[in-house]
Amino acid sequence: MNQTEVDKEALRQKRLLGFQKLRSVSFLQIVFGMISVIIGAIALYFTSANLALPYTAAVPVWMGILVILCGILGLLADKNGGTETEVSIKTKSFVICYFVICLIMITFCILGALVEIVGIVFCTQAVTTEVYQLCLPNRTGNLTMAVFGMIIMFVLFIFSIMGTCFFCLYGRSLGFKNRYDYAIERGYEMAQMQQRKQQQQQVQDGGYTNWGKS
């Protein structure tokens, strides 16, 4: 086995390890995405008696749906890429979509957490304030679900960060390359071409030498 084959095998092993981690993260994203949807649905139930923002925004529902979609894309990428010798365009497309949604989720989770914090603040203001009235009549329920919503936003934020880290750590093993990688490949290809030319020249020189002797 030459050095090129050794490098390819090492890259394949790293790719398989990356897909294993992607599978775990994607599964957890789906689980916590479902939990987020449930939290959002319960929050809507408590605020149904007084439909007021930010409680009717149902942030955990939308964030949960988005992170479930992200997890499904991750599992699809693992299903295709985990058994491939070379990474296909289809697998790369799933990975890119997964990475993009994770990036979007990072921002959305921060905004979602801020919305939940606003809901907590409203429920902890003085009884005579207008914003406190928005928290009624189910103040305890709205406050509790806002706290849970803030926590789940933090959890989804962490998983989104992990998803982006996957791409950064294993992108090269999946066939995504930067300018430096392309420069190395071009240099390697030029070196190979130069070596082949030298070998051909040696063969030709050897032929001329033998012909001269004969």
Secondary structure as UniProt FT lines:
FT   HELIX           3..47
FT   TURN            48..49
FT   TURN            53..54
FT   HELIX           55..57
FT   HELIX           59..81
FT   TURN            82..83
FT   HELIX           89..123
FT   TURN            127..128
FT   HELIX           130..134
FT   HELIX           139..170
FT   HELIX           172..174
FT   HELIX           179..213
//
